[in-house]
Amino acid sequence: MKRRTGQDRSITANWRPATRAIRGGTARSEFGETSEALFLTSGYAYDCAGDAAARFAGEQQGMTYSRLQNPTVQMLEERIALLEGAEACRTMATGMAAMTAVLLCQLQTGDHVVAGRAAFGSCRWLVDTLLPRFGITTTVIDARDPQQFADAVRPETKVFFFETPANPTMDVVDLRAVCGIARERGITSVVDNAFATPALQRPLDYGADVTAYSATKMMDGQGRVLAGAVCGSADFVENTLLSFIRNTGPTLSAFNAWVVLKGLETLDLRIRRQSESALKVGRFLEGRVPRVLHPGLPSHPQHNLAMSQMDAAGPIFAFEVDGGRKQAHALLDALQLIDISNNIGDSRSLMTHPATTTHHSVAEDKRIEMGVSDGMLRLNVGLEDVDDLIEDLDQALRVAGL
Ligand SMILES: *Cc1c(COP(=O)(O)O)cnc(C)c1O
């Protein structure tokens, strides 16, 4: 690898976000390729036995095995770290691999976690089911109220874990207040920032210790691959996270890393355009359905807070119909352009009924308590012409009796 300007922080840290997203992390091989190379290799060869020994001893720079290092994966990690404004980043095979690793790498039996109650279904499973199995206790609170975090703290509390905006209720967490409570008490705050991405919200700027991502969503942005990432201080990543992921192997494939590198090149453009369209669609829906949950709209109870910590509200929001599951399904079935799909962050517009898909495994009382009603629909607004999206919704709403 020669020209490494994309990896030289004394240069790249001066670049603005859109430039970092395209050039950050780039390391060119001796061929001088303009687009990042895809290194599909599981291992590496050494010039001599002494080099192999020196590399394993950490006395020589270089790669040893793709569970531990891969040039394409490293380019992506450096690019995400730069976008996040983090000292370090490690990627993983999926967002859930990242969430699992970020929790298990720092917790042990006897520890306690405080987590936001509105969350991605599998994140709730980690908190409600997996951690308690290992003697790690958890308290689930309404993360919209910072005081509930403070009240839940015990001497053995190690981690605050929450997402903002939350999936799919669009609850917003006051990053500065909650991360401040964690800092004061020596608790690690872990923010699942999948909905906003660093293009719209950088939790580390508000005092968060660690951010965790499903890069499957806006970072790939075109519905192609699964990927995850964890960002934080060099100390956290090198000394707490790294040995866990190297030895348990939730490694991201080089191919998927390459796809996400290409996705990041257009992240800024996509997320701003999709946010703009989502706001237009949200305004249209406000006139037609009883409730729209969109942090970019003044009707959202936390609109001011959301806009104080996000550059734009993002492409995803939820809305509710009064006719429950029957009416929600009728609306979905009448769509002609927007796909029925539980994915988000895609350049295609997608709509899902969380109660019967992403949150079907959450017990009904817990689901209702989280705010995921039977009449709730979640919409990911893509890059199509927004007028076509509104026309499709208009005809589908009419079919559903709205
Ligand atoms: C999708 C998602 C995840 C899980 O990510 P995968 O890449 O699907 O494993 C975690 N948190 C949030 C908020 C998500 O939207």
The ligand as a Gaussian input file, in Angstrom:
#p B3LYP/6-31G(d) Opt

LIG

0 1
 C      -31.507000      -2.545000      11.914000
 C      -31.157000      -2.078000      13.236000
 C      -30.310000      -2.843000      14.062000
 C      -29.764000      -4.186000      13.647000
 O      -28.916000      -4.121000      12.532000
 P      -28.690000      -5.345000      11.501000
 O      -27.683000      -4.790000      10.556000
 O      -30.018000      -5.641000      10.880000
 O      -28.182000      -6.503000      12.293000
 C      -30.010000      -2.336000      15.310000
 N      -30.501000      -1.152000      15.726000
 C      -31.318000      -0.393000      14.957000
 C      -31.826000       0.898000      15.475000
 C      -31.673000      -0.831000      13.687000
 O      -32.494000      -0.093000      12.932000

